[in-house]
Amino acid sequence: MTVIDTEKGELCTIELYLDEDYDERYFDGDIDTFWIDRFHGESYDTIEDFIVEHLQLNDVNEKVFINMNACRSSTIVMDPEYDQGFYIEEIGDSCLGGEEYVWDGNILSKRTFTLE
């Protein structure tokens, strides 16, 4: 097994919620999926393309709110016994960087906020 320590911001957590306040999770559990730049960057033009494919593969057809957070250095263990060929041993704390999106069942849009 090979152990990889990611750079700051290389690993991002992606979490889906049913409400815009991020109280009610779409899937049970902690984190729905991960973006790891050195792995996924070779197959997808953008993280948004990756998120859309994840939503389509999981038949997410309703409106969901998506929180994507970049993480500090994390530890990934390469292990062919796992579905993706690796598992994440340690996830670093969230760092500056991340986006919020809305999926309407067909289109992914960045979430925008108006300051009052």
N, CA, C and O atoms as CSV, one atom per row, in Angstrom:
chain,resi,resn,atom,element,x,y,z
A,1,MET,N,N,0.838,-1.186,0.000
A,1,MET,CA,C,0.000,0.000,0.000
A,1,MET,C,C,0.879,1.244,0.000
A,1,MET,O,O,1.902,1.309,0.682
A,2,THR,N,N,0.459,2.210,-0.769
A,2,THR,CA,C,1.158,3.485,-0.855
A,2,THR,C,C,0.372,4.536,-0.089
A,2,THR,O,O,-0.853,4.598,-0.194
A,3,VAL,N,N,1.062,5.351,0.672
A,3,VAL,CA,C,0.430,6.443,1.423
A,3,VAL,C,C,0.789,7.759,0.746
A,3,VAL,O,O,1.955,8.021,0.448
A,4,ILE,N,N,-0.241,8.592,0.504
A,4,ILE,CA,C,-0.052,9.883,-0.156
A,4,ILE,C,C,-0.554,10.974,0.776
A,4,ILE,O,O,-1.666,10.889,1.298
A,5,ASP,N,N,0.262,11.997,0.982
A,5,ASP,CA,C,-0.184,13.187,1.705
A,5,ASP,C,C,-0.501,14.258,0.671
A,5,ASP,O,O,0.351,14.635,-0.133
A,6,THR,N,N,-1.737,14.739,0.703
A,6,THR,CA,C,-2.159,15.741,-0.278
A,6,THR,C,C,-1.646,17.121,0.120
A,6,THR,O,O,-1.277,17.359,1.270
A,7,GLU,N,N,-1.633,18.012,-0.845
A,7,GLU,CA,C,-1.315,19.415,-0.606
A,7,GLU,C,C,-2.568,20.130,-0.114
A,7,GLU,O,O,-3.679,19.634,-0.299
A,8,LYS,N,N,-2.401,21.266,0.497
A,8,LYS,CA,C,-3.526,22.087,0.943
A,8,LYS,C,C,-4.430,22.398,-0.257
A,8,LYS,O,O,-3.963,22.908,-1.276
A,9,GLY,N,N,-5.709,22.092,-0.130
A,9,GLY,CA,C,-6.679,22.387,-1.176
A,9,GLY,C,C,-6.790,21.325,-2.262
A,9,GLY,O,O,-7.649,21.442,-3.136
A,10,GLU,N,N,-5.959,20.302,-2.237
A,10,GLU,CA,C,-5.999,19.263,-3.271
A,10,GLU,C,C,-7.189,18.325,-3.090
A,10,GLU,O,O,-7.740,17.820,-4.067
A,11,LEU,N,N,-7.582,18.094,-1.838
A,11,LEU,CA,C,-8.733,17.252,-1.547
A,11,LEU,C,C,-9.889,18.157,-1.127
A,11,LEU,O,O,-9.726,19.043,-0.287
A,12,CYS,N,N,-11.064,17.920,-1.726
A,12,CYS,CA,C,-12.262,18.686,-1.380
A,12,CYS,C,C,-13.377,17.714,-0.995
A,12,CYS,O,O,-13.574,16.688,-1.645
A,13,THR,N,N,-14.095,18.049,0.060
A,13,THR,CA,C,-15.267,17.267,0.434
A,13,THR,C,C,-16.481,17.851,-0.274
A,13,THR,O,O,-16.576,19.061,-0.474
A,14,ILE,N,N,-17.407,16.976,-0.650
A,14,ILE,CA,C,-18.622,17.403,-1.349
A,14,ILE,C,C,-19.796,16.783,-0.606
A,14,ILE,O,O,-19.916,15.562,-0.515
A,15,GLU,N,N,-20.671,17.653,-0.071
A,15,GLU,CA,C,-21.798,17.207,0.737
A,15,GLU,C,C,-23.099,17.752,0.167
A,15,GLU,O,O,-23.175,18.910,-0.244
A,16,LEU,N,N,-24.119,16.904,0.146
A,16,LEU,CA,C,-25.429,17.262,-0.410
A,16,LEU,C,C,-26.451,17.427,0.708
A,16,LEU,O,O,-26.495,16.643,1.656
A,17,TYR,N,N,-27.274,18.469,0.573
A,17,TYR,CA,C,-28.298,18.769,1.571
A,17,TYR,C,C,-29.639,19.019,0.886
A,17,TYR,O,O,-29.697,19.442,-0.268
A,18,LEU,N,N,-30.704,18.751,1.619
A,18,LEU,CA,C,-32.049,18.992,1.109
A,18,LEU,C,C,-32.514,20.421,1.352
A,18,LEU,O,O,-33.476,20.873,0.731
A,19,ASP,N,N,-31.846,21.133,2.244
A,19,ASP,CA,C,-32.267,22.494,2.576
A,19,ASP,C,C,-31.092,23.455,2.449
A,19,ASP,O,O,-29.933,23.063,2.581
A,20,GLU,N,N,-31.408,24.699,2.195
A,20,GLU,CA,C,-30.373,25.695,1.964
A,20,GLU,C,C,-29.616,26.097,3.227
A,20,GLU,O,O,-28.594,26.778,3.141
A,21,ASP,N,N,-30.099,25.690,4.386
A,21,ASP,CA,C,-29.395,25.972,5.640
A,21,ASP,C,C,-28.424,24.862,6.019
A,21,ASP,O,O,-27.755,24.946,7.048
A,22,TYR,N,N,-28.345,23.829,5.199
A,22,TYR,CA,C,-27.442,22.695,5.406
A,22,TYR,C,C,-27.738,21.963,6.719
A,22,TYR,O,O,-26.821,21.587,7.449
A,23,ASP,N,N,-29.021,21.767,7.005
A,23,ASP,CA,C,-29.417,21.032,8.204
A,23,ASP,C,C,-29.759,19.568,7.899
A,23,ASP,O,O,-29.416,18.675,8.674
A,24,GLU,N,N,-30.430,19.326,6.777
A,24,GLU,CA,C,-30.909,17.975,6.462
A,24,GLU,C,C,-30.112,17.385,5.309
A,24,GLU,O,O,-30.156,17.887,4.186
A,25,ARG,N,N,-29.374,16.299,5.603
A,25,ARG,CA,C,-28.518,15.657,4.615
A,25,ARG,C,C,-29.345,14.906,3.572
A,25,ARG,O,O,-30.409,14.372,3.885
A,26,TYR,N,N,-28.854,14.865,2.339
A,26,TYR,CA,C,-29.504,14.098,1.281
A,26,TYR,C,C,-29.223,12.609,1.473
A,26,TYR,O,O,-30.138,11.788,1.423
A,27,PHE,N,N,-27.957,12.266,1.692
A,27,PHE,CA,C,-27.558,10.890,1.977
A,27,PHE,C,C,-27.213,10.803,3.455
A,27,PHE,O,O,-26.763,11.785,4.045
A,28,ASP,N,N,-27.421,9.626,4.063
A,28,ASP,CA,C,-26.970,9.425,5.432
A,28,ASP,C,C,-25.449,9.351,5.437
A,28,ASP,O,O,-24.840,8.908,4.464
A,29,GLY,N,N,-24.840,9.784,6.533
A,29,GLY,CA,C,-23.389,9.717,6.650
A,29,GLY,C,C,-22.778,11.096,6.742
A,29,GLY,O,O,-23.477,12.104,6.843
A,30,ASP,N,N,-21.457,11.119,6.705
A,30,ASP,CA,C,-20.754,12.379,6.889
A,30,ASP,C,C,-20.464,13.114,5.585
A,30,ASP,O,O,-20.855,14.269,5.417
A,31,ILE,N,N,-19.786,12.449,4.675
A,31,ILE,CA,C,-19.362,13.101,3.434
A,31,ILE,C,C,-19.846,12.258,2.270
A,31,ILE,O,O,-19.718,11.034,2.288
A,32,ASP,N,N,-20.401,12.912,1.256
A,32,ASP,CA,C,-20.990,12.179,0.142
A,32,ASP,C,C,-19.963,11.727,-0.887
A,32,ASP,O,O,-20.035,10.607,-1.391
A,33,THR,N,N,-19.017,12.587,-1.195
A,33,THR,CA,C,-17.948,12.191,-2.119
A,33,THR,C,C,-16.780,13.154,-1.940
A,33,THR,O,O,-16.879,14.149,-1.222
A,34,PHE,N,N,-15.682,12.840,-2.599
A,34,PHE,CA,C,-14.459,13.629,-2.512
A,34,PHE,C,C,-13.974,13.970,-3.911
A,34,PHE,O,O,-14.162,13.194,-4.848
A,35,TRP,N,N,-13.363,15.105,-4.043
A,35,TRP,CA,C,-12.591,15.470,-5.225
A,35,TRP,C,C,-11.129,15.445,-4.788
A,35,TRP,O,O,-10.748,16.130,-3.839
A,36,ILE,N,N,-10.322,14.664,-5.478
A,36,ILE,CA,C,-8.884,14.647,-5.229
A,36,ILE,C,C,-8.233,15.048,-6.541
A,36,ILE,O,O,-8.250,14.297,-7.517
A,37,ASP,N,N,-7.667,16.229,-6.549
A,37,ASP,CA,C,-7.202,16.839,-7.788
A,37,ASP,C,C,-6.262,15.937,-8.584
A,37,ASP,O,O,-6.419,15.826,-9.800
A,38,ARG,N,N,-5.312,15.303,-7.954
A,38,ARG,CA,C,-4.345,14.492,-8.715
A,38,ARG,C,C,-4.981,13.252,-9.346
A,38,ARG,O,O,-4.447,12.711,-10.314
A,39,PHE,N,N,-6.122,12.793,-8.806
A,39,PHE,CA,C,-6.824,11.650,-9.398
A,39,PHE,C,C,-7.905,12.101,-10.368
A,39,PHE,O,O,-7.921,11.681,-11.525
A,40,HIS,N,N,-8.795,12.942,-9.905
A,40,HIS,CA,C,-9.961,13.324,-10.700
A,40,HIS,C,C,-9.648,14.375,-11.763
A,40,HIS,O,O,-10.341,14.464,-12.777
A,41,GLY,N,N,-8.610,15.164,-11.530
A,41,GLY,CA,C,-8.241,16.209,-12.491
A,41,GLY,C,C,-7.840,15.666,-13.849
A,41,GLY,O,O,-7.909,16.380,-14.850
A,42,GLU,N,N,-7.425,14.412,-13.894
A,42,GLU,CA,C,-7.050,13.787,-15.165
A,42,GLU,C,C,-8.271,13.373,-15.980
A,42,GLU,O,O,-8.197,13.276,-17.205
A,43,SER,N,N,-9.398,13.129,-15.301
A,43,SER,CA,C,-10.591,12.618,-15.983
A,43,SER,C,C,-11.673,13.661,-16.212
A,43,SER,O,O,-12.567,13.456,-17.032
A,44,TYR,N,N,-11.601,14.777,-15.497
A,44,TYR,CA,C,-12.646,15.804,-15.585
A,44,TYR,C,C,-12.010,17.158,-15.840
A,44,TYR,O,O,-10.938,17.462,-15.316
A,45,ASP,N,N,-12.679,17.969,-16.648
A,45,ASP,CA,C,-12.178,19.312,-16.906
A,45,ASP,C,C,-12.289,20.196,-15.666
A,45,ASP,O,O,-11.415,21.021,-15.399
A,46,THR,N,N,-13.384,20.014,-14.904
A,46,THR,CA,C,-13.614,20.846,-13.725
A,46,THR,C,C,-14.230,20.009,-12.602
A,46,THR,O,O,-14.745,18.915,-12.835
A,47,ILE,N,N,-14.167,20.532,-11.414
A,47,ILE,CA,C,-14.818,19.872,-10.289
A,47,ILE,C,C,-16.329,19.864,-10.484
A,47,ILE,O,O,-17.009,18.949,-10.019
A,48,GLU,N,N,-16.859,20.876,-11.167
A,48,GLU,CA,C,-18.293,20.923,-11.447
A,48,GLU,C,C,-18.721,19.760,-12.328
A,48,GLU,O,O,-19.789,19.187,-12.112
A,49,ASP,N,N,-17.907,19.400,-13.320
A,49,ASP,CA,C,-18.218,18.239,-14.173
A,49,ASP,C,C,-18.257,16.958,-13.339
A,49,ASP,O,O,-19.113,16.098,-13.548
A,50,PHE,N,N,-17.331,16.841,-12.402
A,50,PHE,CA,C,-17.295,15.690,-11.498
A,50,PHE,C,C,-18.560,15.633,-10.640
A,50,PHE,O,O,-19.153,14.567,-10.476
A,51,ILE,N,N,-18.974,16.781,-10.092
A,51,ILE,CA,C,-20.170,16.829,-9.248
A,51,ILE,C,C,-21.405,16.433,-10.050
A,51,ILE,O,O,-22.230,15.656,-9.569
A,52,VAL,N,N,-21.540,16.955,-11.259
A,52,VAL,CA,C,-22.696,16.617,-12.099
A,52,VAL,C,C,-22.740,15.115,-12.369
A,52,VAL,O,O,-23.805,14.506,-12.269
A,53,GLU,N,N,-21.615,14.516,-12.706
A,53,GLU,CA,C,-21.602,13.075,-12.963
A,53,GLU,C,C,-21.988,12.301,-11.698
A,53,GLU,O,O,-22.741,11.330,-11.775
A,54,HIS,N,N,-21.485,12.716,-10.551
A,54,HIS,CA,C,-21.836,12.065,-9.285
A,54,HIS,C,C,-23.345,12.140,-9.043
A,54,HIS,O,O,-23.957,11.152,-8.638
A,55,LEU,N,N,-23.936,13.286,-9.286
A,55,LEU,CA,C,-25.380,13.461,-9.087
A,55,LEU,C,C,-26.172,12.591,-10.059
A,55,LEU,O,O,-27.158,11.964,-9.670
A,56,GLN,N,N,-25.750,12.552,-11.309
A,56,GLN,CA,C,-26.451,11.745,-12.314
A,56,GLN,C,C,-26.318,10.251,-12.025
A,56,GLN,O,O,-27.295,9.512,-12.150
A,57,LEU,N,N,-25.129,9.796,-11.643
A,57,LEU,CA,C,-24.925,8.375,-11.341
A,57,LEU,C,C,-25.730,7.924,-10.126
A,57,LEU,O,O,-26.094,6.753,-10.020
A,58,ASN,N,N,-26.006,8.847,-9.214
A,58,ASN,CA,C,-26.767,8.535,-8.012
A,58,ASN,C,C,-28.242,8.902,-8.143
A,58,ASN,O,O,-28.969,8.929,-7.151
A,59,ASP,N,N,-28.684,9.186,-9.375
A,59,ASP,CA,C,-30.092,9.489,-9.661
A,59,ASP,C,C,-30.663,10.571,-8.762
A,59,ASP,O,O,-31.786,10.447,-8.272
A,60,VAL,N,N,-29.901,11.626,-8.543
A,60,VAL,CA,C,-30.388,12.762,-7.758
A,60,VAL,C,C,-31.186,13.644,-8.711
A,60,VAL,O,O,-30.616,14.396,-9.501
A,61,ASN,N,N,-32.507,13.545,-8.630
A,61,ASN,CA,C,-33.384,14.245,-9.575
A,61,ASN,C,C,-34.144,15.402,-8.957
A,61,ASN,O,O,-34.958,16.040,-9.625
A,62,GLU,N,N,-33.890,15.677,-7.695
A,62,GLU,CA,C,-34.589,16.771,-7.046
A,62,GLU,C,C,-33.608,17.881,-6.697
A,62,GLU,O,O,-32.400,17.741,-6.888
A,63,LYS,N,N,-34.136,18.974,-6.187
A,63,LYS,CA,C,-33.299,20.105,-5.823
A,63,LYS,C,C,-32.493,19.765,-4.580
A,63,LYS,O,O,-33.047,19.351,-3.561
A,64,VAL,N,N,-31.173,19.943,-4.674
A,64,VAL,CA,C,-30.294,19.762,-3.527
A,64,VAL,C,C,-29.308,20.923,-3.481
A,64,VAL,O,O,-29.005,21.562,-4.489
A,65,PHE,N,N,-28.827,21.165,-2.282
A,65,PHE,CA,C,-27.837,22.209,-2.055
A,65,PHE,C,C,-26.516,21.513,-1.762
A,65,PHE,O,O,-26.466,20.563,-0.981
A,66,ILE,N,N,-25.459,21.984,-2.385
A,66,ILE,CA,C,-24.176,21.296,-2.342
A,66,ILE,C,C,-23.136,22.209,-1.727
A,66,ILE,O,O,-22.986,23.366,-2.120
A,67,ASN,N,N,-22.422,21.666,-0.755
A,67,ASN,CA,C,-21.354,22.392,-0.097
A,67,ASN,C,C,-20.045,21.691,-0.422
A,67,ASN,O,O,-19.863,20.521,-0.085
A,68,MET,N,N,-19.132,22.403,-1.075
A,68,MET,CA,C,-17.834,21.856,-1.434
A,68,MET,C,C,-16.782,22.628,-0.644
A,68,MET,O,O,-16.701,23.852,-0.740
A,69,ASN,N,N,-15.973,21.904,0.141
A,69,ASN,CA,C,-14.937,22.527,0.965
A,69,ASN,C,C,-13.565,21.986,0.633
A,69,ASN,O,O,-13.363,20.773,0.567
A,70,ALA,N,N,-12.623,22.887,0.425
A,70,ALA,CA,C,-11.230,22.489,0.275
A,70,ALA,C,C,-10.678,22.160,1.655
A,70,ALA,O,O,-11.070,22.774,2.647
A,71,CYS,N,N,-9.763,21.186,1.718
A,71,CYS,CA,C,-9.206,20.743,2.998
A,71,CYS,C,C,-7.701,20.947,3.044
A,71,CYS,O,O,-7.026,20.983,2.016
A,72,ARG,N,N,-7.202,21.077,4.244
A,72,ARG,CA,C,-5.749,21.121,4.456
A,72,ARG,C,C,-5.184,19.736,4.140
A,72,ARG,O,O,-5.932,18.829,3.776
A,73,SER,N,N,-3.891,19.576,4.275
A,73,SER,CA,C,-3.242,18.312,3.940
A,73,SER,C,C,-3.987,17.118,4.535
A,73,SER,O,O,-4.355,17.120,5.710
A,74,SER,N,N,-4.202,16.103,3.702
A,74,SER,CA,C,-4.930,14.895,4.089
A,74,SER,C,C,-4.092,13.678,3.723
A,74,SER,O,O,-3.141,13.777,2.946
A,75,THR,N,N,-4.451,12.532,4.288
A,75,THR,CA,C,-3.703,11.307,4.023
A,75,THR,C,C,-4.575,10.303,3.280
A,75,THR,O,O,-5.652,9.937,3.751
A,76,ILE,N,N,-4.104,9.861,2.120
A,76,ILE,CA,C,-4.806,8.889,1.281
A,76,ILE,C,C,-3.971,7.618,1.230
A,76,ILE,O,O,-2.755,7.670,1.045
A,77,VAL,N,N,-4.628,6.484,1.394
A,77,VAL,CA,C,-3.940,5.197,1.313
A,77,VAL,C,C,-4.431,4.476,0.066
A,77,VAL,O,O,-5.623,4.205,-0.075
A,78,MET,N,N,-3.511,4.171,-0.832
A,78,MET,CA,C,-3.834,3.431,-2.050
A,78,MET,C,C,-3.987,1.959,-1.668
A,78,MET,O,O,-3.064,1.343,-1.136
A,79,ASP,N,N,-5.183,1.400,-1.952
A,79,ASP,CA,C,-5.458,0.018,-1.574
A,79,ASP,C,C,-6.451,-0.569,-2.570
A,79,ASP,O,O,-7.605,-0.140,-2.597
A,80,PRO,N,N,-6.043,-1.533,-3.387
A,80,PRO,CA,C,-6.924,-2.101,-4.408
A,80,PRO,C,C,-8.146,-2.819,-3.843
A,80,PRO,O,O,-9.066,-3.148,-4.592
A,81,GLU,N,N,-8.171,-3.066,-2.544
A,81,GLU,CA,C,-9.315,-3.734,-1.917
A,81,GLU,C,C,-10.554,-2.825,-1.877
A,81,GLU,O,O,-11.672,-3.309,-1.700
A,82,TYR,N,N,-10.356,-1.519,-2.040
A,82,TYR,CA,C,-11.460,-0.567,-1.982
A,82,TYR,C,C,-11.978,-0.261,-3.382
A,82,TYR,O,O,-11.232,-0.329,-4.359
A,83,ASP,N,N,-13.274,0.079,-3.472
A,83,ASP,CA,C,-13.924,0.325,-4.763
A,83,ASP,C,C,-13.159,1.317,-5.635
A,83,ASP,O,O,-12.964,1.078,-6.826
A,84,GLN,N,N,-12.733,2.413,-5.048
A,84,GLN,CA,C,-12.055,3.447,-5.820
A,84,GLN,C,C,-10.549,3.215,-5.905
A,84,GLN,O,O,-9.835,3.977,-6.558
A,85,GLY,N,N,-10.067,2.163,-5.244
A,85,GLY,CA,C,-8.643,1.875,-5.255
A,85,GLY,C,C,-7.876,2.602,-4.159
A,85,GLY,O,O,-6.649,2.529,-4.105
A,86,PHE,N,N,-8.596,3.304,-3.285
A,86,PHE,CA,C,-7.960,4.027,-2.195
A,86,PHE,C,C,-8.989,4.310,-1.102
A,86,PHE,O,O,-10.195,4.182,-1.316
A,87,TYR,N,N,-8.498,4.691,0.051
A,87,TYR,CA,C,-9.365,5.224,1.091
A,87,TYR,C,C,-8.668,6.410,1.740
A,87,TYR,O,O,-7.447,6.547,1.663
A,88,ILE,N,N,-9.446,7.251,2.370
A,88,ILE,CA,C,-8.910,8.445,2.991
A,88,ILE,C,C,-8.759,8.166,4.482
A,88,ILE,O,O,-9.740,7.990,5.203
A,89,GLU,N,N,-7.514,8.132,4.919
A,89,GLU,CA,C,-7.214,7.810,6.305
A,89,GLU,C,C,-7.440,9.006,7.231
A,89,GLU,O,O,-7.939,8.858,8.346
A,90,GLU,N,N,-7.066,10.187,6.749
A,90,GLU,CA,C,-7.222,11.393,7.559
A,90,GLU,C,C,-7.564,12.563,6.651
A,90,GLU,O,O,-6.912,12.789,5.632
A,91,ILE,N,N,-8.596,13.303,7.038
A,91,ILE,CA,C,-8.995,14.492,6.285
A,91,ILE,C,C,-8.571,15.720,7.080
A,91,ILE,O,O,-8.898,15.854,8.259
A,92,GLY,N,N,-7.844,16.606,6.427
A,92,GLY,CA,C,-7.440,17.844,7.080
A,92,GLY,C,C,-8.637,18.751,7.322
A,92,GLY,O,O,-9.693,18.571,6.715
A,93,ASP,N,N,-8.470,19.719,8.204
A,93,ASP,CA,C,-9.524,20.694,8.464
A,93,ASP,C,C,-9.843,21.472,7.194
A,93,ASP,O,O,-9.021,21.550,6.281
A,94,SER,N,N,-11.031,22.039,7.144
A,94,SER,CA,C,-11.389,22.910,6.022
A,94,SER,C,C,-10.458,24.113,6.013
A,94,SER,O,O,-10.086,24.639,7.061
A,95,CYS,N,N,-10.094,24.532,4.823
A,95,CYS,CA,C,-9.262,25.731,4.693
A,95,CYS,C,C,-10.018,26.715,3.801
A,95,CYS,O,O,-11.094,26.401,3.292
A,96,LEU,N,N,-9.469,27.865,3.621
A,96,LEU,CA,C,-10.130,28.836,2.754
A,96,LEU,C,C,-10.257,28.249,1.365
A,96,LEU,O,O,-9.304,27.678,0.834
A,97,GLY,N,N,-11.392,28.384,0.796
A,97,GLY,CA,C,-11.640,27.843,-0.530
A,97,GLY,C,C,-12.794,26.882,-0.480
A,97,GLY,O,O,-12.887,26.044,0.418
A,98,GLY,N,N,-13.642,27.001,-1.415
A,98,GLY,CA,C,-14.822,26.164,-1.477
A,98,GLY,C,C,-15.909,26.902,-2.227
A,98,GLY,O,O,-15.802,28.097,-2.499
A,99,GLU,N,N,-16.931,26.184,-2.547
A,99,GLU,CA,C,-18.055,26.764,-3.293
A,99,GLU,C,C,-19.345,26.168,-2.785
A,99,GLU,O,O,-19.356,25.121,-2.138
A,100,GLU,N,N,-20.415,26.843,-3.082
A,100,GLU,CA,C,-21.745,26.331,-2.806
A,100,GLU,C,C,-22.497,26.304,-4.129
A,100,GLU,O,O,-22.404,27.225,-4.940
A,101,TYR,N,N,-23.244,25.221,-4.322
A,101,TYR,CA,C,-23.967,25.012,-5.568
A,101,TYR,C,C,-25.409,24.618,-5.274
A,101,TYR,O,O,-25.753,24.197,-4.170
A,102,VAL,N,N,-26.233,24.769,-6.299
A,102,VAL,CA,C,-27.606,24.266,-6.258
A,102,VAL,C,C,-27.788,23.385,-7.486
A,102,VAL,O,O,-27.441,23.774,-8.601
A,103,TRP,N,N,-28.335,22.201,-7.269
A,103,TRP,CA,C,-28.676,21.262,-8.335
A,103,TRP,C,C,-30.189,21.212,-8.398
A,103,TRP,O,O,-30.840,20.911,-7.398
A,104,ASP,N,N,-30.758,21.503,-9.558
A,104,ASP,CA,C,-32.223,21.508,-9.670
A,104,ASP,C,C,-32.768,20.208,-10.249
A,104,ASP,O,O,-33.932,20.140,-10.646
A,105,GLY,N,N,-31.932,19.183,-10.296
A,105,GLY,CA,C,-32.331,17.902,-10.874
A,105,GLY,C,C,-31.818,17.746,-12.289
A,105,GLY,O,O,-31.891,16.662,-12.867
A,106,ASN,N,N,-31.286,18.854,-12.859
A,106,ASN,CA,C,-30.810,18.818,-14.234
A,106,ASN,C,C,-29.621,19.753,-14.467
A,106,ASN,O,O,-28.754,19.460,-15.291
A,107,ILE,N,N,-29.578,20.868,-13.749
A,107,ILE,CA,C,-28.548,21.883,-13.973
A,107,ILE,C,C,-27.867,22.227,-12.648
A,107,ILE,O,O,-28.528,22.397,-11.623
A,108,LEU,N,N,-26.533,22.327,-12.687
A,108,LEU,CA,C,-25.754,22.730,-11.526
A,108,LEU,C,C,-25.437,24.213,-11.657
A,108,LEU,O,O,-24.927,24.655,-12.687
A,109,SER,N,N,-25.739,24.979,-10.614
A,109,SER,CA,C,-25.474,26.422,-10.611
A,109,SER,C,C,-24.722,26.791,-9.351
A,109,SER,O,O,-24.952,26.215,-8.288
A,110,LYS,N,N,-23.803,27.772,-9.475
A,110,LYS,CA,C,-23.149,28.293,-8.278
A,110,LYS,C,C,-24.176,29.088,-7.496
A,110,LYS,O,O,-24.998,29.812,-8.059
A,111,ARG,N,N,-24.107,28.936,-6.200
A,111,ARG,CA,C,-25.011,29.678,-5.320
A,111,ARG,C,C,-24.488,31.079,-5.130
A,111,ARG,O,O,-23.298,31.266,-4.878
A,112,THR,N,N,-25.335,32.047,-5.244
A,112,THR,CA,C,-24.948,33.435,-5.042
A,112,THR,C,C,-25.746,34.016,-3.879
A,112,THR,O,O,-26.871,33.600,-3.601
A,113,PHE,N,N,-25.136,34.980,-3.216
A,113,PHE,CA,C,-25.776,35.596,-2.061
A,113,PHE,C,C,-25.794,37.100,-2.264
A,113,PHE,O,O,-24.874,37.671,-2.849
A,114,THR,N,N,-26.842,37.731,-1.780
A,114,THR,CA,C,-26.967,39.172,-1.857
A,114,THR,C,C,-26.763,39.758,-0.468
A,114,THR,O,O,-27.431,39.365,0.489
A,115,LEU,N,N,-25.835,40.700,-0.367
A,115,LEU,CA,C,-25.606,41.373,0.909
A,115,LEU,C,C,-26.621,42.498,1.063
A,115,LEU,O,O,-26.881,43.252,0.125
A,116,GLU,N,N,-27.174,42.595,2.231
A,116,GLU,CA,C,-28.164,43.648,2.468
A,116,GLU,C,C,-27.570,44.738,3.305
A,116,GLU,O,O,-28.248,45.718,3.614
